Amino acid sequence: MHKSWTQIIIESIIIGVIFIILGKIIGCITKPFFGVSLPEVCSKWNDKYILEINWFLLGFVTHMFFEFSGLGDWYCTQ
């Protein structure tokens, strides 16, 4: 059964949001172990949520790739 474009887009958005949430959680867990002192000039590097946007796009594009390459179906049958 083929999915509609709307369903694929909704799934991709959900995966993108999950990537943001997991990225934040993993960042909070690992920060005490790998945190570094940065210069003051770096303190505002993420003011525009660049990291979160990248996480979202990574999840969105990854889902689209797996959907259209057939790897998602292959993985589910293995």
mmCIF file as gemmi writes it, N, C-alpha and C atoms, coordinates in Angstrom:
data_model
loop_
_atom_site.group_PDB
_atom_site.id
_atom_site.type_symbol
_atom_site.label_atom_id
_atom_site.label_alt_id
_atom_site.label_comp_id
_atom_site.label_asym_id
_atom_site.label_entity_id
_atom_site.label_seq_id
_atom_site.pdbx_PDB_ins_code
_atom_site.Cartn_x
_atom_site.Cartn_y
_atom_site.Cartn_z
_atom_site.occupancy
_atom_site.B_iso_or_equiv
_atom_site.pdbx_formal_charge
_atom_site.auth_seq_id
_atom_site.auth_asym_id
_atom_site.pdbx_PDB_model_num
ATOM 1 N N . MET Axp A 1 ? 0.839 -1.183 0 1 0 ? 1 A 1
ATOM 2 C CA . MET Axp A 1 ? 0 0 0 1 0 ? 1 A 1
ATOM 3 C C . MET Axp A 1 ? 0.883 1.245 0 1 0 ? 1 A 1
ATOM 4 N N . HIS Axp A 2 ? 0.641 2.118 -0.929 1 0 ? 2 A 1
ATOM 5 C CA . HIS Axp A 2 ? 1.427 3.342 -1.03 1 0 ? 2 A 1
ATOM 6 C C . HIS Axp A 2 ? 0.829 4.418 -0.144 1 0 ? 2 A 1
ATOM 7 N N . LYS Axp A 3 ? 1.704 5.177 0.461 1 0 ? 3 A 1
ATOM 8 C CA . LYS Axp A 3 ? 1.269 6.26 1.33 1 0 ? 3 A 1
ATOM 9 C C . LYS Axp A 3 ? 1.034 7.517 0.499 1 0 ? 3 A 1
ATOM 10 N N . SER Axp A 4 ? 0.155 8.365 0.998 1 0 ? 4 A 1
ATOM 11 C CA . SER Axp A 4 ? -0.082 9.644 0.325 1 0 ? 4 A 1
ATOM 12 C C . SER Axp A 4 ? 1.035 10.612 0.701 1 0 ? 4 A 1
ATOM 13 N N . TRP Axp A 5 ? 1.186 11.651 -0.13 1 0 ? 5 A 1
ATOM 14 C CA . TRP Axp A 5 ? 2.18 12.693 0.155 1 0 ? 5 A 1
ATOM 15 C C . TRP Axp A 5 ? 1.922 13.309 1.519 1 0 ? 5 A 1
ATOM 16 N N . THR Axp A 6 ? 0.663 13.549 1.831 1 0 ? 6 A 1
ATOM 17 C CA . THR Axp A 6 ? 0.312 14.167 3.115 1 0 ? 6 A 1
ATOM 18 C C . THR Axp A 6 ? 0.794 13.299 4.27 1 0 ? 6 A 1
ATOM 19 N N . GLN Axp A 7 ? 0.573 12.003 4.184 1 0 ? 7 A 1
ATOM 20 C CA . GLN Axp A 7 ? 0.993 11.096 5.245 1 0 ? 7 A 1
ATOM 21 C C . GLN Axp A 7 ? 2.515 11.078 5.385 1 0 ? 7 A 1
ATOM 22 N N . ILE Axp A 8 ? 3.212 11.069 4.261 1 0 ? 8 A 1
ATOM 23 C CA . ILE Axp A 8 ? 4.683 11.067 4.307 1 0 ? 8 A 1
ATOM 24 C C . ILE Axp A 8 ? 5.207 12.363 4.916 1 0 ? 8 A 1
ATOM 25 N N . ILE Axp A 9 ? 4.619 13.488 4.55 1 0 ? 9 A 1
ATOM 26 C CA . ILE Axp A 9 ? 5.049 14.78 5.109 1 0 ? 9 A 1
ATOM 27 C C . ILE Axp A 9 ? 4.777 14.821 6.614 1 0 ? 9 A 1
ATOM 28 N N . ILE Axp A 10 ? 3.599 14.362 7.04 1 0 ? 10 A 1
ATOM 29 C CA . ILE Axp A 10 ? 3.274 14.358 8.468 1 0 ? 10 A 1
ATOM 30 C C . ILE Axp A 10 ? 4.245 13.467 9.233 1 0 ? 10 A 1
ATOM 31 N N . GLU Axp A 11 ? 4.508 12.278 8.71 1 0 ? 11 A 1
ATOM 32 C CA . GLU Axp A 11 ? 5.48 11.378 9.347 1 0 ? 11 A 1
ATOM 33 C C . GLU Axp A 11 ? 6.85 12.039 9.43 1 0 ? 11 A 1
ATOM 34 N N . SER Axp A 12 ? 7.274 12.706 8.374 1 0 ? 12 A 1
ATOM 35 C CA . SER Axp A 12 ? 8.583 13.364 8.352 1 0 ? 12 A 1
ATOM 36 C C . SER Axp A 12 ? 8.652 14.48 9.384 1 0 ? 12 A 1
ATOM 37 N N . ILE Axp A 13 ? 7.571 15.229 9.525 1 0 ? 13 A 1
ATOM 38 C CA . ILE Axp A 13 ? 7.532 16.299 10.533 1 0 ? 13 A 1
ATOM 39 C C . ILE Axp A 13 ? 7.624 15.699 11.938 1 0 ? 13 A 1
ATOM 40 N N . ILE Axp A 14 ? 6.896 14.617 12.173 1 0 ? 14 A 1
ATOM 41 C CA . ILE Axp A 14 ? 6.936 13.969 13.487 1 0 ? 14 A 1
ATOM 42 C C . ILE Axp A 14 ? 8.337 13.462 13.794 1 0 ? 14 A 1
ATOM 43 N N . ILE Axp A 15 ? 8.979 12.833 12.828 1 0 ? 15 A 1
ATOM 44 C CA . ILE Axp A 15 ? 10.354 12.352 13.023 1 0 ? 15 A 1
ATOM 45 C C . ILE Axp A 15 ? 11.288 13.53 13.286 1 0 ? 15 A 1
ATOM 46 N N . GLY Axp A 16 ? 11.117 14.637 12.563 1 0 ? 16 A 1
ATOM 47 C CA . GLY Axp A 16 ? 11.933 15.83 12.797 1 0 ? 16 A 1
ATOM 48 C C . GLY Axp A 16 ? 11.781 16.343 14.217 1 0 ? 16 A 1
ATOM 49 N N . VAL Axp A 17 ? 10.56 16.381 14.723 1 0 ? 17 A 1
ATOM 50 C CA . VAL Axp A 17 ? 10.309 16.842 16.097 1 0 ? 17 A 1
ATOM 51 C C . VAL Axp A 17 ? 10.921 15.864 17.101 1 0 ? 17 A 1
ATOM 52 N N . ILE Axp A 18 ? 10.813 14.566 16.825 1 0 ? 18 A 1
ATOM 53 C CA . ILE Axp A 18 ? 11.429 13.571 17.706 1 0 ? 18 A 1
ATOM 54 C C . ILE Axp A 18 ? 12.943 13.763 17.754 1 0 ? 18 A 1
ATOM 55 N N . PHE Axp A 19 ? 13.561 14.073 16.614 1 0 ? 19 A 1
ATOM 56 C CA . PHE Axp A 19 ? 15.007 14.332 16.592 1 0 ? 19 A 1
ATOM 57 C C . PHE Axp A 19 ? 15.35 15.524 17.482 1 0 ? 19 A 1
ATOM 58 N N . ILE Axp A 20 ? 14.535 16.577 17.454 1 0 ? 20 A 1
ATOM 59 C CA . ILE Axp A 20 ? 14.782 17.745 18.315 1 0 ? 20 A 1
ATOM 60 C C . ILE Axp A 20 ? 14.711 17.336 19.775 1 0 ? 20 A 1
ATOM 61 N N . ILE Axp A 21 ? 13.663 16.617 20.142 1 0 ? 21 A 1
ATOM 62 C CA . ILE Axp A 21 ? 13.473 16.219 21.542 1 0 ? 21 A 1
ATOM 63 C C . ILE Axp A 21 ? 14.612 15.318 22.01 1 0 ? 21 A 1
ATOM 64 N N . LEU Axp A 22 ? 14.933 14.304 21.209 1 0 ? 22 A 1
ATOM 65 C CA . LEU Axp A 22 ? 16.024 13.407 21.588 1 0 ? 22 A 1
ATOM 66 C C . LEU Axp A 22 ? 17.369 14.132 21.617 1 0 ? 22 A 1
ATOM 67 N N . GLY Axp A 23 ? 17.584 15.046 20.685 1 0 ? 23 A 1
ATOM 68 C CA . GLY Axp A 23 ? 18.822 15.825 20.68 1 0 ? 23 A 1
ATOM 69 C C . GLY Axp A 23 ? 18.976 16.645 21.945 1 0 ? 23 A 1
ATOM 70 N N . LYS Axp A 24 ? 17.875 17.269 22.378 1 0 ? 24 A 1
ATOM 71 C CA . LYS Axp A 24 ? 17.907 18.058 23.625 1 0 ? 24 A 1
ATOM 72 C C . LYS Axp A 24 ? 18.19 17.169 24.824 1 0 ? 24 A 1
ATOM 73 N N . ILE Axp A 25 ? 17.51 16.021 24.896 1 0 ? 25 A 1
ATOM 74 C CA . ILE Axp A 25 ? 17.703 15.101 26.03 1 0 ? 25 A 1
ATOM 75 C C . ILE Axp A 25 ? 19.134 14.583 26.063 1 0 ? 25 A 1
ATOM 76 N N . ILE Axp A 26 ? 19.628 14.127 24.92 1 0 ? 26 A 1
ATOM 77 C CA . ILE Axp A 26 ? 20.991 13.601 24.863 1 0 ? 26 A 1
ATOM 78 C C . ILE Axp A 26 ? 22.001 14.701 25.183 1 0 ? 26 A 1
ATOM 79 N N . GLY Axp A 27 ? 21.734 15.916 24.703 1 0 ? 27 A 1
ATOM 80 C CA . GLY Axp A 27 ? 22.62 17.041 25.012 1 0 ? 27 A 1
ATOM 81 C C . GLY Axp A 27 ? 22.689 17.321 26.508 1 0 ? 27 A 1
ATOM 82 N N . CYS Axp A 28 ? 21.554 17.258 27.191 1 0 ? 28 A 1
ATOM 83 C CA . CYS Axp A 28 ? 21.528 17.487 28.646 1 0 ? 28 A 1
ATOM 84 C C . CYS Axp A 28 ? 22.273 16.392 29.396 1 0 ? 28 A 1
ATOM 85 N N . ILE Axp A 29 ? 22.16 15.159 28.889 1 0 ? 29 A 1
ATOM 86 C CA . ILE Axp A 29 ? 22.839 14.038 29.549 1 0 ? 29 A 1
ATOM 87 C C . ILE Axp A 29 ? 24.348 14.106 29.341 1 0 ? 29 A 1
ATOM 88 N N . THR Axp A 30 ? 24.783 14.431 28.136 1 0 ? 30 A 1
ATOM 89 C CA . THR Axp A 30 ? 26.217 14.395 27.831 1 0 ? 30 A 1
ATOM 90 C C . THR Axp A 30 ? 26.963 15.676 28.179 1 0 ? 30 A 1
ATOM 91 N N . LYS Axp A 31 ? 26.249 16.783 28.351 1 0 ? 31 A 1
ATOM 92 C CA . LYS Axp A 31 ? 26.92 18.065 28.606 1 0 ? 31 A 1
ATOM 93 C C . LYS Axp A 31 ? 27.858 18.018 29.813 1 0 ? 31 A 1
ATOM 94 N N . PRO Axp A 32 ? 27.458 17.404 30.939 1 0 ? 32 A 1
ATOM 95 C CA . PRO Axp A 32 ? 28.392 17.37 32.075 1 0 ? 32 A 1
ATOM 96 C C . PRO Axp A 32 ? 29.686 16.615 31.778 1 0 ? 32 A 1
ATOM 97 N N . PHE Axp A 33 ? 29.635 15.682 30.857 1 0 ? 33 A 1
ATOM 98 C CA . PHE Axp A 33 ? 30.818 14.88 30.549 1 0 ? 33 A 1
ATOM 99 C C . PHE Axp A 33 ? 31.7 15.508 29.479 1 0 ? 33 A 1
ATOM 100 N N . PHE Axp A 34 ? 31.087 16.253 28.547 1 0 ? 34 A 1
ATOM 101 C CA . PHE Axp A 34 ? 31.835 16.769 27.408 1 0 ? 34 A 1
ATOM 102 C C . PHE Axp A 34 ? 31.78 18.282 27.275 1 0 ? 34 A 1
ATOM 103 N N . GLY Axp A 35 ? 31.157 18.963 28.233 1 0 ? 35 A 1
ATOM 104 C CA . GLY Axp A 35 ? 31.048 20.417 28.158 1 0 ? 35 A 1
ATOM 105 C C . GLY Axp A 35 ? 32.42 21.079 28.189 1 0 ? 35 A 1
ATOM 106 N N . VAL Axp A 36 ? 32.545 22.163 27.455 1 0 ? 36 A 1
ATOM 107 C CA . VAL Axp A 36 ? 33.803 22.902 27.429 1 0 ? 36 A 1
ATOM 108 C C . VAL Axp A 36 ? 33.511 24.378 27.685 1 0 ? 36 A 1
ATOM 109 N N . SER Axp A 37 ? 34.48 25.07 28.166 1 0 ? 37 A 1
ATOM 110 C CA . SER Axp A 37 ? 34.345 26.509 28.355 1 0 ? 37 A 1
ATOM 111 C C . SER Axp A 37 ? 34.59 27.202 27.019 1 0 ? 37 A 1
ATOM 112 N N . LEU Axp A 38 ? 33.635 28.005 26.616 1 0 ? 38 A 1
ATOM 113 C CA . LEU Axp A 38 ? 33.764 28.719 25.344 1 0 ? 38 A 1
ATOM 114 C C . LEU Axp A 38 ? 33.949 30.209 25.611 1 0 ? 38 A 1
ATOM 115 N N . PRO Axp A 39 ? 34.593 30.91 24.691 1 0 ? 39 A 1
ATOM 116 C CA . PRO Axp A 39 ? 34.748 32.351 24.845 1 0 ? 39 A 1
ATOM 117 C C . PRO Axp A 39 ? 33.39 33.057 24.784 1 0 ? 39 A 1
ATOM 118 N N . GLU Axp A 40 ? 33.316 34.238 25.337 1 0 ? 40 A 1
ATOM 119 C CA . GLU Axp A 40 ? 32.08 35.022 25.381 1 0 ? 40 A 1
ATOM 120 C C . GLU Axp A 40 ? 31.474 35.217 23.994 1 0 ? 40 A 1
ATOM 121 N N . VAL Axp A 41 ? 32.293 35.353 22.974 1 0 ? 41 A 1
ATOM 122 C CA . VAL Axp A 41 ? 31.804 35.584 21.616 1 0 ? 41 A 1
ATOM 123 C C . VAL Axp A 41 ? 30.928 34.412 21.137 1 0 ? 41 A 1
ATOM 124 N N . CYS Axp A 42 ? 31.108 33.234 21.709 1 0 ? 42 A 1
ATOM 125 C CA . CYS Axp A 42 ? 30.339 32.055 21.305 1 0 ? 42 A 1
ATOM 126 C C . CYS Axp A 42 ? 29.029 31.906 22.084 1 0 ? 42 A 1
ATOM 127 N N . SER Axp A 43 ? 28.777 32.745 23.067 1 0 ? 43 A 1
ATOM 128 C CA . SER Axp A 43 ? 27.635 32.56 23.952 1 0 ? 43 A 1
ATOM 129 C C . SER Axp A 43 ? 26.287 32.71 23.256 1 0 ? 43 A 1
ATOM 130 N N . LYS Axp A 44 ? 26.251 33.395 22.132 1 0 ? 44 A 1
ATOM 131 C CA . LYS Axp A 44 ? 24.98 33.615 21.441 1 0 ? 44 A 1
ATOM 132 C C . LYS Axp A 44 ? 24.905 32.9 20.096 1 0 ? 44 A 1
ATOM 133 N N . TRP Axp A 45 ? 25.726 31.882 19.903 1 0 ? 45 A 1
ATOM 134 C CA . TRP Axp A 45 ? 25.777 31.227 18.601 1 0 ? 45 A 1
ATOM 135 C C . TRP Axp A 45 ? 24.459 30.542 18.235 1 0 ? 45 A 1
ATOM 136 N N . ASN Axp A 46 ? 23.69 30.125 19.223 1 0 ? 46 A 1
ATOM 137 C CA . ASN Axp A 46 ? 22.457 29.394 18.914 1 0 ? 46 A 1
ATOM 138 C C . ASN Axp A 46 ? 21.214 30.241 19.195 1 0 ? 46 A 1
ATOM 139 N N . ASP Axp A 47 ? 21.322 31.543 19.162 1 0 ? 47 A 1
ATOM 140 C CA . ASP Axp A 47 ? 20.178 32.417 19.436 1 0 ? 47 A 1
ATOM 141 C C . ASP Axp A 47 ? 19.029 32.183 18.458 1 0 ? 47 A 1
ATOM 142 N N . LYS Axp A 48 ? 19.327 31.756 17.27 1 0 ? 48 A 1
ATOM 143 C CA . LYS Axp A 48 ? 18.284 31.544 16.261 1 0 ? 48 A 1
ATOM 144 C C . LYS Axp A 48 ? 17.938 30.066 16.116 1 0 ? 48 A 1
ATOM 145 N N . TYR Axp A 49 ? 18.28 29.262 17.115 1 0 ? 49 A 1
ATOM 146 C CA . TYR Axp A 49 ? 17.941 27.836 17.163 1 0 ? 49 A 1
ATOM 147 C C . TYR Axp A 49 ? 18.458 27.062 15.951 1 0 ? 49 A 1
ATOM 148 N N . ILE Axp A 50 ? 19.663 27.384 15.527 1 0 ? 50 A 1
ATOM 149 C CA . ILE Axp A 50 ? 20.261 26.721 14.369 1 0 ? 50 A 1
ATOM 150 C C . ILE Axp A 50 ? 20.419 25.218 14.624 1 0 ? 50 A 1
ATOM 151 N N . LEU Axp A 51 ? 20.853 24.849 15.811 1 0 ? 51 A 1
ATOM 152 C CA . LEU Axp A 51 ? 21.049 23.444 16.131 1 0 ? 51 A 1
ATOM 153 C C . LEU Axp A 51 ? 19.727 22.681 16.043 1 0 ? 51 A 1
ATOM 154 N N . GLU Axp A 52 ? 18.666 23.249 16.612 1 0 ? 52 A 1
ATOM 155 C CA . GLU Axp A 52 ? 17.363 22.596 16.583 1 0 ? 52 A 1
ATOM 156 C C . GLU Axp A 52 ? 16.801 22.515 15.16 1 0 ? 52 A 1
ATOM 157 N N . ILE Axp A 53 ? 17.01 23.544 14.379 1 0 ? 53 A 1
ATOM 158 C CA . ILE Axp A 53 ? 16.57 23.517 12.98 1 0 ? 53 A 1
ATOM 159 C C . ILE Axp A 53 ? 17.311 22.415 12.224 1 0 ? 53 A 1
ATOM 160 N N . ASN Axp A 54 ? 18.611 22.297 12.472 1 0 ? 54 A 1
ATOM 161 C CA . ASN Axp A 54 ? 19.387 21.246 11.817 1 0 ? 54 A 1
ATOM 162 C C . ASN Axp A 54 ? 18.933 19.862 12.249 1 0 ? 54 A 1
ATOM 163 N N . TRP Axp A 55 ? 18.652 19.68 13.546 1 0 ? 55 A 1
ATOM 164 C CA . TRP Axp A 55 ? 18.139 18.387 14.022 1 0 ? 55 A 1
ATOM 165 C C . TRP Axp A 55 ? 16.822 18.058 13.33 1 0 ? 55 A 1
ATOM 166 N N . PHE Axp A 56 ? 15.916 19.047 13.244 1 0 ? 56 A 1
ATOM 167 C CA . PHE Axp A 56 ? 14.627 18.823 12.594 1 0 ? 56 A 1
ATOM 168 C C . PHE Axp A 56 ? 14.825 18.424 11.134 1 0 ? 56 A 1
ATOM 169 N N . LEU Axp A 57 ? 15.644 19.194 10.422 1 0 ? 57 A 1
ATOM 170 C CA . LEU Axp A 57 ? 15.872 18.892 9 1 0 ? 57 A 1
ATOM 171 C C . LEU Axp A 57 ? 16.53 17.531 8.813 1 0 ? 57 A 1
ATOM 172 N N . LEU Axp A 58 ? 17.423 17.174 9.71 1 0 ? 58 A 1
ATOM 173 C CA . LEU Axp A 58 ? 18.059 15.86 9.634 1 0 ? 58 A 1
ATOM 174 C C . LEU Axp A 58 ? 17.011 14.758 9.772 1 0 ? 58 A 1
ATOM 175 N N . GLY Axp A 59 ? 16.115 14.873 10.742 1 0 ? 59 A 1
ATOM 176 C CA . GLY Axp A 59 ? 15.058 13.881 10.905 1 0 ? 59 A 1
ATOM 177 C C . GLY Axp A 59 ? 14.112 13.85 9.722 1 0 ? 59 A 1
ATOM 178 N N . PHE Axp A 60 ? 13.713 15.03 9.251 1 0 ? 60 A 1
ATOM 179 C CA . PHE Axp A 60 ? 12.784 15.145 8.126 1 0 ? 60 A 1
ATOM 180 C C . PHE Axp A 60 ? 13.378 14.519 6.873 1 0 ? 60 A 1
ATOM 181 N N . VAL Axp A 61 ? 14.592 14.906 6.529 1 0 ? 61 A 1
ATOM 182 C CA . VAL Axp A 61 ? 15.244 14.408 5.312 1 0 ? 61 A 1
ATOM 183 C C . VAL Axp A 61 ? 15.558 12.921 5.43 1 0 ? 61 A 1
ATOM 184 N N . THR Axp A 62 ? 15.976 12.465 6.611 1 0 ? 62 A 1
ATOM 185 C CA . THR Axp A 62 ? 16.259 11.046 6.809 1 0 ? 62 A 1
ATOM 186 C C . THR Axp A 62 ? 15.003 10.22 6.569 1 0 ? 62 A 1
ATOM 187 N N . HIS Axp A 63 ? 13.877 10.658 7.107 1 0 ? 63 A 1
ATOM 188 C CA . HIS Axp A 63 ? 12.636 9.915 6.901 1 0 ? 63 A 1
ATOM 189 C C . HIS Axp A 63 ? 12.254 9.898 5.418 1 0 ? 63 A 1
ATOM 190 N N . MET Axp A 64 ? 12.361 11.033 4.762 1 0 ? 64 A 1
ATOM 191 C CA . MET Axp A 64 ? 12.037 11.094 3.338 1 0 ? 64 A 1
ATOM 192 C C . MET Axp A 64 ? 12.952 10.149 2.548 1 0 ? 64 A 1
ATOM 193 N N . PHE Axp A 65 ? 14.239 10.152 2.873 1 0 ? 65 A 1
ATOM 194 C CA . PHE Axp A 65 ? 15.193 9.281 2.185 1 0 ? 65 A 1
ATOM 195 C C . PHE Axp A 65 ? 14.792 7.812 2.351 1 0 ? 65 A 1
ATOM 196 N N . PHE Axp A 66 ? 14.522 7.387 3.594 1 0 ? 66 A 1
ATOM 197 C CA . PHE Axp A 66 ? 14.154 5.997 3.834 1 0 ? 66 A 1
ATOM 198 C C . PHE Axp A 66 ? 12.839 5.651 3.151 1 0 ? 66 A 1
ATOM 199 N N . GLU Axp A 67 ? 11.917 6.601 3.112 1 0 ? 67 A 1
ATOM 200 C CA . GLU Axp A 67 ? 10.618 6.357 2.485 1 0 ? 67 A 1
ATOM 201 C C . GLU Axp A 67 ? 10.755 6.155 0.974 1 0 ? 67 A 1
ATOM 202 N N . PHE Axp A 68 ? 11.5 7.039 0.319 1 0 ? 68 A 1
ATOM 203 C CA . PHE Axp A 68 ? 11.577 7.004 -1.138 1 0 ? 68 A 1
ATOM 204 C C . PHE Axp A 68 ? 12.634 6.055 -1.692 1 0 ? 68 A 1
ATOM 205 N N . SER Axp A 69 ? 13.612 5.69 -0.866 1 0 ? 69 A 1
ATOM 206 C CA . SER Axp A 69 ? 14.627 4.741 -1.329 1 0 ? 69 A 1
ATOM 207 C C . SER Axp A 69 ? 14.161 3.301 -1.161 1 0 ? 69 A 1
ATOM 208 N N . GLY Axp A 70 ? 13.11 3.105 -0.388 1 0 ? 70 A 1
ATOM 209 C CA . GLY Axp A 70 ? 12.629 1.754 -0.13 1 0 ? 70 A 1
ATOM 210 C C . GLY Axp A 70 ? 13.305 1.097 1.056 1 0 ? 70 A 1
ATOM 211 N N . LEU Axp A 71 ? 14.271 1.773 1.668 1 0 ? 71 A 1
ATOM 212 C CA . LEU Axp A 71 ? 14.986 1.192 2.808 1 0 ? 71 A 1
ATOM 213 C C . LEU Axp A 71 ? 14.077 1.016 4.018 1 0 ? 71 A 1
ATOM 214 N N . GLY Axp A 72 ? 13.071 1.872 4.157 1 0 ? 72 A 1
ATOM 215 C CA . GLY Axp A 72 ? 12.14 1.738 5.276 1 0 ? 72 A 1
ATOM 216 C C . GLY Axp A 72 ? 11.353 0.441 5.184 1 0 ? 72 A 1
ATOM 217 N N . ASP Axp A 73 ? 10.837 0.149 3.999 1 0 ? 73 A 1
ATOM 218 C CA . ASP Axp A 73 ? 10.106 -1.107 3.789 1 0 ? 73 A 1
ATOM 219 C C . ASP Axp A 73 ? 11.028 -2.311 3.963 1 0 ? 73 A 1
ATOM 220 N N . TRP Axp A 74 ? 12.222 -2.203 3.423 1 0 ? 74 A 1
ATOM 221 C CA . TRP Axp A 74 ? 13.198 -3.286 3.558 1 0 ? 74 A 1
ATOM 222 C C . TRP Axp A 74 ? 13.499 -3.555 5.024 1 0 ? 74 A 1
ATOM 223 N N . TYR Axp A 75 ? 13.725 -2.505 5.794 1 0 ? 75 A 1
ATOM 224 C CA . TYR Axp A 75 ? 14.057 -2.643 7.208 1 0 ? 75 A 1
ATOM 225 C C . TYR Axp A 75 ? 12.902 -3.301 7.963 1 0 ? 75 A 1
ATOM 226 N N . CYS Axp A 76 ? 11.675 -2.926 7.654 1 0 ? 76 A 1
ATOM 227 C CA . CYS Axp A 76 ? 10.506 -3.473 8.346 1 0 ? 76 A 1
ATOM 228 C C . CYS Axp A 76 ? 10.303 -4.961 8.046 1 0 ? 76 A 1
ATOM 229 N N . THR Axp A 77 ? 10.761 -5.414 6.896 1 0 ? 77 A 1
ATOM 230 C CA . THR Axp A 77 ? 10.586 -6.825 6.551 1 0 ? 77 A 1
ATOM 231 C C . THR Axp A 77 ? 11.725 -7.695 7.061 1 0 ? 77 A 1
ATOM 232 N N . GLN Axp A 78 ? 12.788 -7.11 7.545 1 0 ? 78 A 1
ATOM 233 C CA . GLN Axp A 78 ? 13.936 -7.9 8.044 1 0 ? 78 A 1
ATOM 234 C C . GLN Axp A 78 ? 13.798 -8.244 9.505 1 0 ? 78 A 1
